[in-house]
Amino acid sequence: MMFAAYAIVVVGLMRISGIGYEHLFDSTSNTLRAAVLPLAVGAVLVIAFLRWARWDGVFHELQALSKGKLLASLPVVMIAVIVLTLMGVSWSQFATGQVLVIALAAALVGFTEETVFRGIVLRSLRTGRRTEAAALAWTALVFGLFHLTNLALGEMGAPLQVVFAGLSGVSFYLARRLTGILFAAMALHASWDFSTFLAGVHPGEGVFVSTAAFGLVVIYAWAAVILIVLVRRDRHTPANPRDADAVGTRTRD
């Protein structure tokens, strides 16, 4: 229900602005009206729900999950691609105010979407007899499907975004899992969107751009591999440590 409420409110306000998806970041006024304002309202909605619900485990892990270099590799590659993308942006074409407003929009996306998906939705799925594998898979799926709402904003590529967003969500999940806190996922998500928003408005040319493009392919392919690995590894791991007896003994690395 929270997922649906967030989607209706935020996407609804974006649509009411009359600014199409492809023009969200064309100017400071567009970004403020069609991105910052709707996302700020979404943030208020999320905070109000959390204050009312008082759930545990939304902003931090309730149990120690398996880690390792394999899992850490995906967020590391994503950070590298973020840096390459930012180095390839045509900064001279941006006004300072426009960059700051885009940064604010990206920060709001990081906060709201991570709180909803890797916070509220993931915590909801970590109940009953579910395993951590099921919680991860369903969270990635729901996060991907959320991007279908971009169709309402005129983005015909939204069905393809479902796949890419779902896979990028694996990296955000790992940021939370590896650090134990949701803030890490928020920061990674915000940085990722900041770089892609800027590159979408004034992309540059050269080795940084081409290397970042190759890095995108690596990220999505590697995310698919790690998703499969985690689903197999955590298929017996209780999503909620209090339900350990319900799903069997936890797996060990």
C-alpha positions in Angstrom: 0.0 0.0 0.0 2.8 2.4 0.8 4.5 1.6 -2.5 1.2 2.4 -4.4 0.6 5.6 -2.4 4.1 6.8 -3.1 3.8 6.0 -6.8 0.4 7.7 -7.2 1.4 10.9 -5.3 4.9 11.4 -6.8 4.1 10.4 -10.4 0.7 12.1 -10.2 2.3 15.4 -9.2 4.9 15.0 -12.0 2.2 14.5 -14.5 0.2 17.5 -13.3 3.3 19.7 -13.8 2.8 19.2 -17.6 6.5 18.5 -18.1 7.4 15.3 -19.9 10.0 12.8 -18.7 12.5 13.8 -21.3 12.4 17.5 -20.2 12.6 17.1 -16.4 16.1 18.4 -16.2 16.2 20.8 -19.2 16.1 23.8 -16.9 16.1 24.8 -13.2 12.4 25.6 -13.3 11.5 22.3 -14.9 13.5 20.4 -12.3 11.9 22.3 -9.4 8.4 21.9 -10.6 8.4 18.4 -12.0 11.0 16.6 -9.9 11.9 18.4 -6.6 8.4 19.4 -5.6 6.8 16.0 -6.2 9.7 14.2 -4.6 9.6 16.5 -1.6 5.9 15.7 -1.1 6.8 12.0 -1.4 9.5 12.4 1.3 6.9 13.9 3.6 4.6 11.0 2.9 7.3 8.5 3.6 8.4 10.2 6.9 4.7 10.4 8.0 4.2 6.7 7.4 7.4 5.7 9.3 6.5 7.9 12.3 3.0 6.3 12.4 4.2 2.7 11.8 7.3 2.7 14.0 8.8 -0.3 12.3 12.2 -1.7 13.2 14.7 -2.8 10.6 13.8 -0.1 8.1 17.1 1.8 8.3 19.4 -0.9 9.5 19.9 -4.7 9.3 18.4 -6.9 12.0 20.8 -9.7 11.3 24.3 -10.2 9.9 24.1 -11.4 6.3 26.9 -12.9 4.3 29.3 -10.4 2.7 32.5 -10.9 0.8 34.5 -9.5 -2.1 32.1 -10.9 -4.7 29.2 -8.9 -3.3 31.3 -5.8 -2.7 32.5 -5.8 -6.3 29.2 -4.6 -7.7 28.8 -1.4 -5.7 32.6 -0.7 -6.3 32.1 -1.0 -10.1 29.0 1.3 -9.9 31.0 3.9 -8.0 33.7 3.7 -10.7 31.1 4.2 -13.4 29.6 7.2 -11.5 33.0 8.9 -11.4 33.7 8.2 -15.1 30.2 9.6 -16.0 30.8 12.7 -14.0 34.2 13.2 -15.6 32.6 12.9 -19.0 29.8 15.5 -18.4 30.0 18.8 -20.3 30.1 20.9 -17.1 30.6 24.2 -18.9 27.1 24.0 -20.4 25.5 23.9 -16.9 24.7 26.9 -14.8 25.7 26.5 -11.1 22.0 26.7 -10.0 20.9 24.0 -12.4 23.6 21.6 -11.1 22.5 22.3 -7.5 18.8 21.7 -8.3 19.6 18.5 -10.1 21.7 17.4 -7.1 18.7 18.1 -4.8 16.4 16.1 -7.0 18.9 13.2 -7.0 19.2 13.4 -3.2 15.4 13.3 -2.8 15.2 10.3 -5.2 17.9 8.5 -3.1 16.1 9.2 0.1 12.6 8.5 -0.9 13.1 5.5 -3.2 15.5 3.7 -0.9 13.3 4.3 2.1 10.4 2.9 0.2 12.0 0.0 -1.6 15.2 -1.1 0.4 13.5 0.1 3.6 9.7 -0.3 3.8 9.2 -2.9 1.0 12.2 -5.0 2.0 11.2 -4.9 5.6 7.7 -5.9 4.7 9.1 -8.9 2.8 11.2 -10.0 5.7 8.3 -11.4 7.5 6.6 -14.8 8.0 8.3 -17.8 6.4 10.1 -15.9 3.6 13.8 -16.4 2.9 16.3 -13.6 2.3 16.5 -14.8 -1.3 12.7 -14.2 -1.8 12.9 -10.8 -0.1 15.8 -9.7 -2.4 14.1 -11.0 -5.6 10.8 -9.5 -4.9 12.3 -6.1 -3.8 14.3 -6.0 -7.1 11.1 -6.9 -9.1 8.9 -4.3 -7.4 11.6 -1.6 -7.8 11.9 -2.4 -11.5 8.1 -2.4 -12.0 7.8 0.9 -10.3 9.6 2.5 -13.3 6.7 1.5 -15.6 5.0 4.6 -14.1 7.3 6.6 -16.3 4.9 5.7 -19.1 2.5 8.2 -17.6 5.2 10.9 -18.1 5.6 10.0 -21.8 8.7 7.8 -21.4 8.2 5.0 -24.0 11.4 3.3 -22.9 9.9 2.6 -19.5 9.5 -1.2 -20.1 13.3 -1.4 -20.7 13.9 0.6 -17.6 12.1 -2.1 -15.6 15.0 -4.5 -16.3 17.8 -2.0 -15.8 16.3 -0.5 -12.6 15.7 -4.0 -11.2 19.3 -4.9 -11.7 20.7 -1.6 -10.4 18.5 -2.2 -7.3 20.6 -5.2 -6.6 23.6 -2.9 -6.1 21.6 -0.6 -3.8 20.5 -3.7 -1.8 24.1 -4.7 -1.5 25.1 -1.3 -0.3 22.7 -1.7 2.6 23.6 -5.3 3.2 27.4 -4.8 3.3 27.3 -1.7 5.5 24.3 -2.6 7.6 22.6 0.8 7.1 20.2 2.1 4.5 22.0 5.4 4.3 24.7 3.7 2.2 22.1 2.7 -0.3 20.6 6.2 -0.3 24.0 7.7 -1.0 24.9 5.3 -3.8 21.4 5.7 -5.4 21.6 9.5 -5.2 25.1 9.6 -6.7 24.1 7.2 -9.5 21.0 9.3 -10.4 23.0 12.6 -10.2 25.5 11.3 -12.7 22.9 10.0 -15.1 20.7 13.1 -14.8 23.6 15.3 -15.8 24.8 13.0 -18.5 21.3 12.9 -20.0 21.2 16.7 -20.3 24.7 17.6 -21.5 26.7 14.5 -22.3 30.3 14.9 -23.2 32.6 13.1 -25.5 35.8 11.2 -25.2 37.3 8.3 -23.3 35.4 8.9 -20.1 32.1 8.7 -21.8 32.9 5.5 -23.8 34.4 3.8 -20.8 31.4 4.7 -18.6 29.1 3.2 -21.4 31.1 0.0 -21.3 30.9 0.1 -17.5 27.1 0.2 -17.7 27.1 -3.1 -19.6 29.4 -4.6 -17.0 27.2 -3.4 -14.1 24.0 -4.9 -15.5 25.6 -8.2 -16.5 27.4 -8.5 -13.1 24.2 -7.6 -11.2 22.4 -10.4 -12.9 25.1 -12.9 -11.9 25.2 -11.7 -8.3 21.4 -11.8 -8.2 21.5 -15.5 -9.2 24.3 -16.2 -6.7 22.4 -14.6 -3.9 19.1 -16.3 -4.7 20.9 -19.6 -4.5 23.0 -18.8 -1.5 20.2 -17.3 0.6 17.4 -19.7 -0.3 17.5 -21.2 3.2 18.5 -18.0 5.1 15.5 -16.6 7.1 14.7 -13.1 6.0 13.7 -12.4 9.6 16.0 -13.9 12.2 13.0 -14.4 14.5 11.7 -16.8 12.0 14.8 -19.0 11.8 13.0 -22.2 12.8 10.4 -21.6 10.1 12.8 -21.8 7.1 15.5 -24.1 8.4 19.1 -23.6 9.2 21.0 -20.6 7.8 23.6 -21.2 5.1 27.2 -20.5 5.8 29.8 -18.9 3.4 
